[in-house]
Amino acid sequence: MSHYAQAFAGWAEEQDMNFAVPHFRGCSGQLNLAPRAYHSGDHEEINWVLARMRSEHQSVGGQILLAVGVSLGGNALMRWAALQGHQAQLRADAIAAICAPLDLMKSGMAIGRGLNRQIYTPMFLRSMKPKALAKWAQHPGLFDKAAMMAAKDLYAFDNAFTAPLHGFKGTDDYWTHASAKPLMRDIRLPALALNALNDPFVPANSLPVEGDVSNSVTLWQPEQGGHVGFAQGIWPGHVRAVPEAVGGWLLQVTGQGTKTGEARHG
């Protein structure tokens, strides 16, 4: 489990709350059987998960359901909320996105340039290509295997694998139509978008401003924090500041507690 998932689990335990970590298809350690994987705007998957969780716990009087998405999951969660409109409140009471690339085109281009291309792009591809190969083994001919293996950046990988598997015409179509930012004026449940201005994967000029979002959306954009960082304390530090601040906000907007303050941590 990731460090931020563990931090949120610890916070939830302190609040005496139930906690679950849903995995997108292929991210749990098991390969899904369908001829698809997951993508950065996979709102249908989120809707199914939240509907299932709501139905299983709706008999408990007064129970609230809060959802947090981190990085790509945050973009998908915000896109889900926007596309659901008022119906989103049937599934969740409030949501938060942490360090989400809400403009996939600008974030994708940022990852493909400079040090990001040299350091992070190879790291991502080392984990993504084996999953794609496993999907090919399940469904031979599902995509252009040679083009996927030849991909040197995320643009080429998504063009060969992610886009065709999920009904997009190519990377440009995928990154454009899977982005949450253009839809955030349609969000109708309480939503928090937390993005550090020094995130190497999410350029500051890609972030939404007040005019891009509805009155239901709160934007926190601290100067420091990197990509899902926000570490505090003596080295190696801890990452409890984010769940405390974000969790506090979620409880406050649902009438369950007092907001503990914005995550303005370096």
Kinemage of the C-alpha trace (Angstrom):
@kinemage 1
@onewidth
@group {chain A} dominant
@subgroup {mainchain}
@vectorlist {calphas} color= white
{ca met a 1} P 0.000 0.000 0.000
{ca ser a 2} L 1.303 3.484 -0.880
{ca his a 3} L 2.585 5.871 1.785
{ca tyr a 4} L -0.341 8.246 1.341
{ca ala a 5} L -2.897 5.419 1.518
{ca gln a 6} L -1.291 4.280 4.773
{ca ala a 7} L -1.393 7.835 6.101
{ca phe a 8} L -5.096 8.147 5.290
{ca ala a 9} L -5.746 4.745 6.850
{ca gly a 10} L -4.072 5.916 10.055
{ca trp a 11} L -6.125 9.099 10.080
{ca ala a 12} L -9.357 7.172 9.489
{ca glu a 13} L -8.535 4.829 12.360
{ca glu a 14} L -7.996 7.812 14.646
{ca gln a 15} L -11.414 9.128 13.619
{ca asp a 16} L -13.028 5.698 14.166
{ca met a 17} L -13.988 5.553 10.497
{ca asn a 18} L -14.175 2.614 8.104
{ca phe a 19} L -11.557 2.825 5.348
{ca ala a 20} L -11.186 1.116 1.970
{ca val a 21} L -8.640 1.403 -0.856
{ca pro a 22} L -10.266 0.606 -4.216
{ca his a 23} L -7.887 -0.376 -7.013
{ca phe a 24} L -8.337 0.382 -10.680
{ca arg a 25} L -8.309 -2.681 -12.925
{ca gly a 26} L -4.854 -4.225 -13.080
{ca cys a 27} L -3.486 -2.234 -10.113
{ca ser a 28} L -4.267 -4.667 -7.310
{ca gly a 29} L -1.647 -7.263 -8.156
{ca gln a 30} L -4.154 -9.274 -10.183
{ca leu a 31} L -4.827 -8.851 -13.879
{ca asn a 32} L -8.465 -8.218 -14.752
{ca leu a 33} L -10.033 -10.515 -17.325
{ca ala a 34} L -11.759 -7.987 -19.596
{ca pro a 35} L -10.098 -6.628 -22.772
{ca arg a 36} L -9.465 -3.271 -21.103
{ca ala a 37} L -7.343 -1.826 -18.321
{ca tyr a 38} L -7.954 1.553 -16.686
{ca his a 39} L -7.434 5.122 -17.764
{ca ser a 40} L -7.080 8.561 -16.214
{ca gly a 41} L -10.724 9.509 -16.685
{ca asp a 42} L -12.314 6.177 -15.779
{ca his a 43} L -15.456 7.631 -14.186
{ca glu a 44} L -17.622 4.565 -14.858
{ca glu a 45} L -15.352 2.476 -12.643
{ca ile a 46} L -15.551 5.046 -9.854
{ca asn a 47} L -19.329 5.238 -10.113
{ca trp a 48} L -19.605 1.451 -9.755
{ca val a 49} L -17.313 1.372 -6.714
{ca leu a 50} L -19.071 4.228 -4.920
{ca ala a 51} L -22.517 2.832 -5.718
{ca arg a 52} L -21.491 -0.550 -4.306
{ca met a 53} L -20.037 0.991 -1.146
{ca arg a 54} L -23.083 3.212 -0.640
{ca ser a 55} L -25.518 0.313 -1.064
{ca glu a 56} L -23.625 -1.902 1.382
{ca his a 57} L -23.536 0.737 4.108
{ca gln a 58} L -26.727 2.735 3.581
{ca ser a 59} L -28.523 0.795 6.294
{ca val a 60} L -26.243 2.338 8.929
{ca gly a 61} L -28.049 5.452 10.121
{ca gly a 62} L -26.263 8.749 9.510
{ca gln a 63} L -23.213 7.182 7.892
{ca ile a 64} L -21.375 9.403 5.426
{ca leu a 65} L -19.196 8.368 2.510
{ca leu a 66} L -16.089 10.410 1.676
{ca ala a 67} L -13.894 9.724 -1.347
{ca val a 68} L -10.297 10.813 -1.962
{ca gly a 69} L -8.442 10.390 -5.251
{ca val a 70} L -4.672 10.766 -5.527
{ca ser a 71} L -2.842 11.765 -8.721
{ca leu a 72} L -4.574 10.138 -11.737
{ca gly a 73} L -7.284 8.813 -9.448
{ca gly a 74} L -8.025 12.385 -8.419
{ca asn a 75} L -8.631 13.438 -12.010
{ca ala a 76} L -10.963 10.489 -12.562
{ca leu a 77} L -12.813 11.276 -9.317
{ca met a 78} L -13.325 14.931 -10.265
{ca arg a 79} L -14.464 13.909 -13.748
{ca trp a 80} L -16.924 11.487 -12.191
{ca ala a 81} L -18.360 14.225 -9.964
{ca ala a 82} L -18.710 16.629 -12.884
{ca leu a 83} L -20.409 14.121 -15.165
{ca gln a 84} L -22.767 12.966 -12.419
{ca gly a 85} L -23.818 16.500 -11.466
{ca his a 86} L -26.457 16.466 -8.709
{ca gln a 87} L -26.613 12.661 -8.919
{ca ala a 88} L -23.118 12.440 -7.415
{ca gln a 89} L -24.559 13.126 -3.968
{ca leu a 90} L -26.420 9.824 -4.169
{ca arg a 91} L -23.032 8.087 -4.181
{ca ala a 92} L -20.792 10.267 -1.973
{ca asp a 93} L -21.140 13.160 0.453
{ca ala a 94} L -17.860 14.939 -0.373
{ca ile a 95} L -14.705 14.279 -2.369
{ca ala a 96} L -11.110 15.441 -2.604
{ca ala a 97} L -8.419 15.180 -5.283
{ca ile a 98} L -4.771 15.342 -4.240
{ca cys a 99} L -2.107 16.368 -6.771
{ca ala a 100} L -4.379 15.390 -9.644
{ca pro a 101} L -3.335 16.207 -13.233
{ca leu a 102} L -6.649 17.865 -14.053
{ca asp a 103} L -5.352 18.943 -17.476
{ca leu a 104} L -3.914 15.705 -18.840
{ca met a 105} L -2.503 17.315 -21.964
{ca lys a 106} L -0.320 19.810 -20.085
{ca ser a 107} L 0.718 17.238 -17.484
{ca gly a 108} L 1.501 14.633 -20.128
{ca met a 109} L 3.688 17.095 -21.977
{ca ala a 110} L 5.451 18.081 -18.745
{ca ile a 111} L 6.318 14.460 -17.959
{ca gly a 112} L 7.743 14.077 -21.465
{ca arg a 113} L 10.227 16.963 -21.145
{ca gly a 114} L 13.574 17.593 -19.471
{ca leu a 115} L 14.533 15.705 -16.329
{ca asn a 116} L 11.050 14.203 -16.081
{ca arg a 117} L 11.630 12.452 -19.400
{ca gln a 118} L 15.024 11.182 -18.302
{ca ile a 119} L 14.091 10.058 -14.805
{ca tyr a 120} L 10.365 9.441 -14.398
{ca thr a 121} L 9.258 8.418 -17.888
{ca pro a 122} L 11.481 5.281 -17.940
{ca met a 123} L 10.301 4.420 -14.418
{ca phe a 124} L 6.655 4.626 -15.444
{ca leu a 125} L 7.179 2.621 -18.625
{ca arg a 126} L 9.023 -0.135 -16.735
{ca ser a 127} L 5.865 -0.812 -14.758
{ca met a 128} L 3.321 -0.135 -17.518
{ca lys a 129} L 4.761 -2.184 -20.377
{ca pro a 130} L 4.695 -5.534 -18.519
{ca lys a 131} L 1.025 -4.952 -17.666
{ca ala a 132} L 0.302 -4.219 -21.308
{ca leu a 133} L 2.129 -7.382 -22.356
{ca ala a 134} L 0.083 -9.400 -19.873
{ca lys a 135} L -3.074 -7.931 -21.375
{ca trp a 136} L -1.814 -8.885 -24.850
{ca ala a 137} L -1.266 -12.456 -23.633
{ca gln a 138} L -4.906 -12.553 -22.526
{ca his a 139} L -6.243 -11.017 -25.729
{ca pro a 140} L -3.778 -11.391 -28.636
{ca gly a 141} L -4.199 -8.700 -31.265
{ca leu a 142} L -5.940 -6.301 -28.862
{ca phe a 143} L -3.513 -3.486 -29.714
{ca asp a 144} L -0.334 -2.792 -31.674
{ca lys a 145} L 2.175 -4.685 -29.566
{ca ala a 146} L 5.220 -3.524 -31.531
{ca ala a 147} L 4.234 0.129 -31.231
{ca met a 148} L 3.666 -0.268 -27.491
{ca met a 149} L 7.067 -1.897 -26.965
{ca ala a 150} L 8.766 0.822 -29.014
{ca ala a 151} L 7.208 3.630 -26.956
{ca lys a 152} L 9.797 5.932 -25.394
{ca asp a 153} L 7.376 8.234 -23.609
{ca leu a 154} L 3.855 8.243 -22.192
{ca tyr a 155} L 2.425 9.921 -25.293
{ca ala a 156} L 3.546 7.031 -27.492
{ca phe a 157} L 2.481 4.428 -24.914
{ca asp a 158} L -0.990 5.892 -24.560
{ca asn a 159} L -1.272 6.166 -28.343
{ca ala a 160} L -0.512 2.460 -28.765
{ca phe a 161} L -2.206 1.011 -25.678
{ca thr a 162} L -4.380 3.141 -23.400
{ca ala a 163} L -6.275 5.109 -26.033
{ca pro a 164} L -7.335 2.254 -28.349
{ca leu a 165} L -8.278 -0.025 -25.453
{ca his a 166} L -10.735 2.514 -24.093
{ca gly a 167} L -12.369 3.907 -27.193
{ca phe a 168} L -10.231 6.990 -27.824
{ca lys a 169} L -8.891 7.884 -31.258
{ca gly a 170} L -5.371 8.455 -29.970
{ca thr a 171} L -3.432 10.190 -27.211
{ca asp a 172} L -4.620 13.683 -28.111
{ca asp a 173} L -8.248 12.571 -28.007
{ca tyr a 174} L -7.663 10.642 -24.776
{ca trp a 175} L -5.826 13.386 -22.901
{ca thr a 176} L -8.339 15.999 -24.043
{ca his a 177} L -11.567 14.162 -23.271
{ca ala a 178} L -10.421 12.385 -20.095
{ca ser a 179} L -9.376 15.624 -18.353
{ca ala a 180} L -11.538 16.838 -15.484
{ca lys a 181} L -10.648 20.537 -15.631
{ca pro a 182} L -12.989 21.518 -18.507
{ca leu a 183} L -15.932 19.960 -16.632
{ca met a 184} L -15.386 21.225 -13.099
{ca arg a 185} L -18.062 23.924 -13.369
{ca asp a 186} L -20.587 21.066 -13.320
{ca ile a 187} L -19.548 19.652 -9.919
{ca arg a 188} L -22.420 19.907 -7.428
{ca leu a 189} L -21.200 18.099 -4.310
{ca pro a 190} L -18.507 19.494 -1.952
{ca ala a 191} L -15.146 18.914 -3.653
{ca leu a 192} L -11.580 19.868 -2.751
{ca ala a 193} L -8.726 20.064 -5.268
{ca leu a 194} L -5.293 20.187 -3.611
{ca asn a 195} L -2.314 20.862 -5.896
{ca ala a 196} L 1.171 22.074 -4.978
{ca leu a 197} L 2.469 24.783 -7.284
{ca asn a 198} L 5.876 23.058 -7.474
{ca asp a 199} L 4.529 19.672 -8.585
{ca pro a 200} L 6.920 18.460 -11.325
{ca phe a 201} L 4.146 16.482 -13.059
{ca val a 202} L 1.363 19.067 -12.829
{ca pro a 203} L 2.449 22.489 -14.122
{ca ala a 204} L 1.087 25.460 -12.191
{ca asn a 205} L -0.312 26.936 -15.412
{ca ser a 206} L -2.447 23.812 -15.883
{ca leu a 207} L -4.321 24.221 -12.604
{ca pro a 208} L -7.907 25.453 -12.427
{ca val a 209} L -8.693 28.927 -11.119
{ca glu a 210} L -11.901 30.067 -9.471
{ca gly a 211} L -13.562 30.795 -12.808
{ca asp a 212} L -12.967 27.211 -13.980
{ca val a 213} L -14.925 25.554 -11.174
{ca ser a 214} L -18.358 25.648 -9.583
{ca asn a 215} L -19.115 27.112 -6.173
{ca ser a 216} L -19.010 23.574 -4.794
{ca val a 217} L -15.276 23.267 -5.485
{ca thr a 218} L -12.562 24.519 -3.120
{ca leu a 219} L -9.054 25.039 -4.514
{ca trp a 220} L -5.983 24.677 -2.308
{ca gln a 221} L -2.773 25.493 -4.155
{ca pro a 222} L 0.157 25.816 -1.704
{ca glu a 223} L 3.582 26.878 -2.932
{ca gln a 224} L 5.334 23.677 -1.826
{ca gly a 225} L 4.498 19.979 -1.653
{ca gly a 226} L 5.714 18.435 -4.888
{ca his a 227} L 3.776 15.462 -6.209
{ca val a 228} L 1.976 13.914 -3.238
{ca gly a 229} L 4.736 15.056 -0.908
{ca phe a 230} L 3.900 17.598 1.788
{ca ala a 231} L 6.378 15.916 4.148
{ca gln a 232} L 6.826 17.394 7.627
{ca gly a 233} L 9.147 16.840 10.554
{ca ile a 234} L 12.765 15.762 10.836
{ca trp a 235} L 14.123 13.614 7.975
{ca pro a 236} L 12.699 11.360 6.658
{ca gly a 237} L 9.614 13.154 7.908
{ca his a 238} L 5.979 12.096 7.763
{ca val a 239} L 3.005 12.685 5.454
{ca arg a 240} L 0.226 12.899 8.037
{ca ala a 241} L -0.346 16.590 7.280
{ca val a 242} L -2.321 15.842 4.117
{ca pro a 243} L -4.860 13.381 5.576
{ca glu a 244} L -5.278 15.611 8.618
{ca ala a 245} L -5.961 18.712 6.513
{ca val a 246} L -7.929 17.042 3.719
{ca gly a 247} L -9.779 14.728 6.084
{ca gly a 248} L -10.579 17.647 8.350
{ca trp a 249} L -12.001 19.579 5.400
{ca leu a 250} L -14.139 16.621 4.314
{ca leu a 251} L -15.560 16.197 7.810
{ca gln a 252} L -16.183 19.923 8.161
{ca val a 253} L -18.147 20.292 4.912
{ca thr a 254} L -20.300 17.287 5.812
{ca gly a 255} L -21.004 18.619 9.297
{ca gln a 256} L -18.962 15.913 11.028
{ca gly a 257} L -16.113 17.945 12.469
{ca thr a 258} L -13.970 21.069 12.402
{ca lys a 259} L -11.629 21.861 9.543
{ca thr a 260} L -8.027 21.401 10.672
{ca gly a 261} L -6.478 23.867 8.225
{ca glu a 262} L -5.212 23.909 4.685
{ca ala a 263} L -2.289 21.744 3.591
{ca arg a 264} L 0.161 24.581 3.144
{ca his a 265} L 3.197 22.481 3.954
{ca gly a 266} L 6.581 22.247 2.261
